[in-house]
Amino acid sequence: MDFINQHIQEIYFVIFCIFIGIEVISNVPSILHTPLMSGANAISGVILVGAVYMMLQIPGDDYLNLTLGGIAIFLGTLNISGGFFVTGRMLKMFSPKK
Amino acid sequence: MEAIIEIGYLLATLSFILGLKFMSSPKNAKTGNLIAAIGMVMAVVLTFVAGYTETVPYTNLIIMLAAIAIGTIVGKRLSDKVEMTGMPQLVSLFNATGGGCAMLLGLVEANPMHLQETELTSQILLIAGLITGAIAFTGSIIAERKLAGKVKDYRTMGVVFSARILLLLMILLPVIYFFGLLPIGFAPFVFALAGLAMIYGVLFVLPIGGADMPVVISLLNSITGIATAFTGLVYGNKVMIAGGIFVGAAGIFLTLLMCTAMNRSLMKVLAGKFKKSTGAVSEEDQEIKEISVSETALALSFAQKVAVIPGYGLAVAQAQHTCAQMQQLLEKRDCTVDYIIHPVAGRMPGHMNVLLAEANVDYSRLKEMDEGNEVMSQYDVVLVIGANDVVNPAAENNPDSPVYGMPIIRSHEAKQVIVMKRGMSKGYAGVVNDLFEMDNCSLLFGDAKISLQEIINQLKLI
């Protein structure tokens, strides 16, 4: 019971997000499913927020964790930049033809 | 300050919702993508500003900025260079990076220096994020290798069996650990789990068949999202939780959609199972009618309404552009050309639409399966290019057929069907196609691109 009392906000938040996510995504037409997927992929790169937060906490002489953190930041950034750029490139092709 | 950060995260979350919402129409989707990207940059910058203090060592800052700069450049390069046919590989690769990031976060956070006296809930969430991240990481890499044709399906009992044992271990070990029955520290335990999860990711994708790849990519995408959400819960960071859950929802939505479109249950896809063909008739025994290029061109020149049903064979032959040329030529003759696209055409959800859009086909000409089926009888000629199982009428009227129950494009209801094929090989499902024997169907053999080019040449003469 303690657990629920402490975390009730998070629980509400998670449930609402699930419903919003399904609601928004089910309206996407099948012609845009590939950009939807690569765009969603880019959004999952928001994990970078966690990596940046973590990187600021690691002691400056803890080289193992600094290396791991650096790789994590590189991977997260790659996910975001690649994801949004490639989605943009695809969507450009769907622009109305003049 | 606190309030500004919170508002910034809220705006970032909203930008993700808007970005996905704008994907509902091709016209606004570009704006949506931009909004989501801006929201993302804002969230990252705010996190930096909020966490930055004078005590942060320079080493950390330098590593961080260098990693961000290299990541951005590499991402831009990769996305500029990719061919549209290679899109599924690239999306898998980016998915692997997201999963890898989640896994590394879990590993670093497990270090006792950072997690000294955390409660059980955070530890469980951390492990959940780490395991899902690691599975998405190696799974996506294997998926990418398979899509690139570098790794073959590897379907033995050993693989399937060990994958199940690993899955069981990953559930049981944390339970045993948290009851205090494993005498090791938290960090070594987490490293061991990450190792198991990475092996599981490989074994989990290996047995899955090439035709089922659209399902797997969607599923892995959703797993990365879930990993992000778990990690977000560890930090209590709302923008990570929301972003992760949206991606998880999108992935699961597409996974189920792909499964329905292939008439396969998710469990069967994951086990790499396929129903064996029971039909005794081999294709050699089928009575088929062949058609020549000039006859095809003639039929097209008299048609008022033409539909093209493209399959991945069209993309393999690199014939999208030639096909679009033919469309333009026919449109000059006051003939309408529609494309009817099956949900699983291509190697990932919606892949065929992207390939055709690249060839400058207007998206209003791209019809979904149901839309096309409703007006099928109005089409004078239907050209099936590089598709097979998705037009097999056996899916509707032969309960013995392995494809029975799969939703199909009812091309046989059109006035005339011309199937362009390289030879009499079977489709992915290895199933006899009843369409070929029907009275209104004829086959045009040859490479799709060459045939289409010849048709164009003939049409110009008529």
Chai-1 contact restraints between the chains, C-beta under 6 A:
chainA,res_idxA,chainB,res_idxB,connection_type,confidence,min_distance_angstrom,max_distance_angstrom,comment,restraint_id
A,C17,B,A242,contact,1.0,0.0,6.0,A-B,restraint_1
A,C17,B,I245,contact,1.0,0.0,6.0,A-B,restraint_2
A,I18,B,I245,contact,1.0,0.0,6.0,A-B,restraint_3
A,G21,B,I245,contact,1.0,0.0,6.0,A-B,restraint_4
A,G21,B,F246,contact,1.0,0.0,6.0,A-B,restraint_5
A,G21,B,A249,contact,1.0,0.0,6.0,A-B,restraint_6
A,I22,B,A249,contact,1.0,0.0,6.0,A-B,restraint_7
A,V24,B,L20,contact,1.0,0.0,6.0,A-B,restraint_8
A,V24,B,K21,contact,1.0,0.0,6.0,A-B,restraint_9
A,I25,B,A249,contact,1.0,0.0,6.0,A-B,restraint_10
A,I25,B,A250,contact,1.0,0.0,6.0,A-B,restraint_11
A,I25,B,F253,contact,1.0,0.0,6.0,A-B,restraint_12
A,N27,B,S24,contact,1.0,0.0,6.0,A-B,restraint_13
A,V28,B,M23,contact,1.0,0.0,6.0,A-B,restraint_14
A,V28,B,S24,contact,1.0,0.0,6.0,A-B,restraint_15
A,S30,B,P343,contact,1.0,0.0,6.0,A-B,restraint_16
A,S30,B,G350,contact,1.0,0.0,6.0,A-B,restraint_17
A,S30,B,E368,contact,1.0,0.0,6.0,A-B,restraint_18
A,I31,B,N353,contact,1.0,0.0,6.0,A-B,restraint_19
A,I31,B,Y363,contact,1.0,0.0,6.0,A-B,restraint_20
A,I31,B,L366,contact,1.0,0.0,6.0,A-B,restraint_21
A,L32,B,M23,contact,1.0,0.0,6.0,A-B,restraint_22
A,H33,B,P349,contact,1.0,0.0,6.0,A-B,restraint_23
A,H33,B,G350,contact,1.0,0.0,6.0,A-B,restraint_24
A,T34,B,M348,contact,1.0,0.0,6.0,A-B,restraint_25
A,T34,B,G350,contact,1.0,0.0,6.0,A-B,restraint_26
A,T34,B,H351,contact,1.0,0.0,6.0,A-B,restraint_27
A,T34,B,V354,contact,1.0,0.0,6.0,A-B,restraint_28
A,L36,B,M23,contact,1.0,0.0,6.0,A-B,restraint_29
A,M37,B,N221,contact,1.0,0.0,6.0,A-B,restraint_30
A,S38,B,V91,contact,1.0,0.0,6.0,A-B,restraint_31
A,G39,B,N33,contact,1.0,0.0,6.0,A-B,restraint_32
A,A40,B,V247,contact,1.0,0.0,6.0,A-B,restraint_33
A,A40,B,A250,contact,1.0,0.0,6.0,A-B,restraint_34
A,N41,B,V91,contact,1.0,0.0,6.0,A-B,restraint_35
A,N41,B,F94,contact,1.0,0.0,6.0,A-B,restraint_36
A,N41,B,N95,contact,1.0,0.0,6.0,A-B,restraint_37
A,N41,B,N221,contact,1.0,0.0,6.0,A-B,restraint_38
A,I43,B,F16,contact,1.0,0.0,6.0,A-B,restraint_39
A,I43,B,G243,contact,1.0,0.0,6.0,A-B,restraint_40
A,I43,B,V247,contact,1.0,0.0,6.0,A-B,restraint_41
A,S44,B,G98,contact,1.0,0.0,6.0,A-B,restraint_42
A,S44,B,T224,contact,1.0,0.0,6.0,A-B,restraint_43
A,S44,B,G225,contact,1.0,0.0,6.0,A-B,restraint_44
A,S44,B,T228,contact,1.0,0.0,6.0,A-B,restraint_45
A,S44,B,V247,contact,1.0,0.0,6.0,A-B,restraint_46
A,G45,B,G98,contact,1.0,0.0,6.0,A-B,restraint_47
A,V46,B,M240,contact,1.0,0.0,6.0,A-B,restraint_48
A,V46,B,G243,contact,1.0,0.0,6.0,A-B,restraint_49
A,I47,B,C101,contact,1.0,0.0,6.0,A-B,restraint_50
A,I47,B,A102,contact,1.0,0.0,6.0,A-B,restraint_51
A,I47,B,T228,contact,1.0,0.0,6.0,A-B,restraint_52
A,L48,B,V44,contact,1.0,0.0,6.0,A-B,restraint_53
A,V49,B,A43,contact,1.0,0.0,6.0,A-B,restraint_54
A,V49,B,V44,contact,1.0,0.0,6.0,A-B,restraint_55
A,V49,B,T47,contact,1.0,0.0,6.0,A-B,restraint_56
A,V49,B,M240,contact,1.0,0.0,6.0,A-B,restraint_57
A,G50,B,L105,contact,1.0,0.0,6.0,A-B,restraint_58
A,G50,B,T231,contact,1.0,0.0,6.0,A-B,restraint_59
A,G50,B,Y235,contact,1.0,0.0,6.0,A-B,restraint_60
A,G50,B,M240,contact,1.0,0.0,6.0,A-B,restraint_61
A,A51,B,L105,contact,1.0,0.0,6.0,A-B,restraint_62
A,V52,B,T47,contact,1.0,0.0,6.0,A-B,restraint_63
A,V52,B,F48,contact,1.0,0.0,6.0,A-B,restraint_64
A,Y53,B,T47,contact,1.0,0.0,6.0,A-B,restraint_65
A,Y53,B,G51,contact,1.0,0.0,6.0,A-B,restraint_66
A,M54,B,V108,contact,1.0,0.0,6.0,A-B,restraint_67
A,M55,B,N60,contact,1.0,0.0,6.0,A-B,restraint_68
A,M55,B,M64,contact,1.0,0.0,6.0,A-B,restraint_69
A,L56,B,G51,contact,1.0,0.0,6.0,A-B,restraint_70
A,L56,B,V56,contact,1.0,0.0,6.0,A-B,restraint_71
A,G60,B,P57,contact,1.0,0.0,6.0,A-B,restraint_72
A,G60,B,T59,contact,1.0,0.0,6.0,A-B,restraint_73
A,N65,B,V108,contact,1.0,0.0,6.0,A-B,restraint_74
A,N65,B,N111,contact,1.0,0.0,6.0,A-B,restraint_75
A,L66,B,I63,contact,1.0,0.0,6.0,A-B,restraint_76
A,L68,B,L104,contact,1.0,0.0,6.0,A-B,restraint_77
A,L68,B,L107,contact,1.0,0.0,6.0,A-B,restraint_78
A,L68,B,V108,contact,1.0,0.0,6.0,A-B,restraint_79
A,G69,B,V108,contact,1.0,0.0,6.0,A-B,restraint_80
A,G70,B,I63,contact,1.0,0.0,6.0,A-B,restraint_81
A,G70,B,A67,contact,1.0,0.0,6.0,A-B,restraint_82
A,I71,B,L104,contact,1.0,0.0,6.0,A-B,restraint_83
A,A72,B,C101,contact,1.0,0.0,6.0,A-B,restraint_84
A,A72,B,L104,contact,1.0,0.0,6.0,A-B,restraint_85
A,A72,B,L105,contact,1.0,0.0,6.0,A-B,restraint_86
A,I73,B,M64,contact,1.0,0.0,6.0,A-B,restraint_87
A,I73,B,A67,contact,1.0,0.0,6.0,A-B,restraint_88
A,F74,B,A67,contact,1.0,0.0,6.0,A-B,restraint_89
A,F74,B,I70,contact,1.0,0.0,6.0,A-B,restraint_90
A,F74,B,G71,contact,1.0,0.0,6.0,A-B,restraint_91
A,L75,B,T97,contact,1.0,0.0,6.0,A-B,restraint_92
A,L75,B,G100,contact,1.0,0.0,6.0,A-B,restraint_93
A,L75,B,C101,contact,1.0,0.0,6.0,A-B,restraint_94
A,G76,B,C101,contact,1.0,0.0,6.0,A-B,restraint_95
A,T77,B,I68,contact,1.0,0.0,6.0,A-B,restraint_96
A,T77,B,G71,contact,1.0,0.0,6.0,A-B,restraint_97
A,T77,B,T72,contact,1.0,0.0,6.0,A-B,restraint_98
A,L78,B,G71,contact,1.0,0.0,6.0,A-B,restraint_99
A,L78,B,V74,contact,1.0,0.0,6.0,A-B,restraint_100
A,L78,B,G75,contact,1.0,0.0,6.0,A-B,restraint_101
A,L78,B,T97,contact,1.0,0.0,6.0,A-B,restraint_102
A,N79,B,F94,contact,1.0,0.0,6.0,A-B,restraint_103
A,N79,B,T97,contact,1.0,0.0,6.0,A-B,restraint_104
A,N79,B,G98,contact,1.0,0.0,6.0,A-B,restraint_105
A,I80,B,M40,contact,1.0,0.0,6.0,A-B,restraint_106
A,S81,B,T72,contact,1.0,0.0,6.0,A-B,restraint_107
A,S81,B,G75,contact,1.0,0.0,6.0,A-B,restraint_108
A,S81,B,K76,contact,1.0,0.0,6.0,A-B,restraint_109
A,G82,B,G75,contact,1.0,0.0,6.0,A-B,restraint_110
A,G82,B,L78,contact,1.0,0.0,6.0,A-B,restraint_111
A,G82,B,S79,contact,1.0,0.0,6.0,A-B,restraint_112
A,G82,B,F94,contact,1.0,0.0,6.0,A-B,restraint_113
A,G83,B,F94,contact,1.0,0.0,6.0,A-B,restraint_114
A,F84,B,A37,contact,1.0,0.0,6.0,A-B,restraint_115
A,F85,B,K76,contact,1.0,0.0,6.0,A-B,restraint_116
A,F85,B,S79,contact,1.0,0.0,6.0,A-B,restraint_117
A,V86,B,S79,contact,1.0,0.0,6.0,A-B,restraint_118
A,T87,B,N33,contact,1.0,0.0,6.0,A-B,restraint_119
A,G88,B,N33,contact,1.0,0.0,6.0,A-B,restraint_120
A,M90,B,V354,contact,1.0,0.0,6.0,A-B,restraint_121
A,L91,B,A29,contact,1.0,0.0,6.0,A-B,restraint_122
A,L91,B,K30,contact,1.0,0.0,6.0,A-B,restraint_123
A,L91,B,N33,contact,1.0,0.0,6.0,A-B,restraint_124
A,M93,B,A357,contact,1.0,0.0,6.0,A-B,restraint_125
A,M93,B,E358,contact,1.0,0.0,6.0,A-B,restraint_126
A,F94,B,P26,contact,1.0,0.0,6.0,A-B,restraint_127
A,F94,B,A357,contact,1.0,0.0,6.0,A-B,restraint_128
A,F94,B,Y363,contact,1.0,0.0,6.0,A-B,restraint_129
A,K97,B,D362,contact,1.0,0.0,6.0,A-B,restraint_130
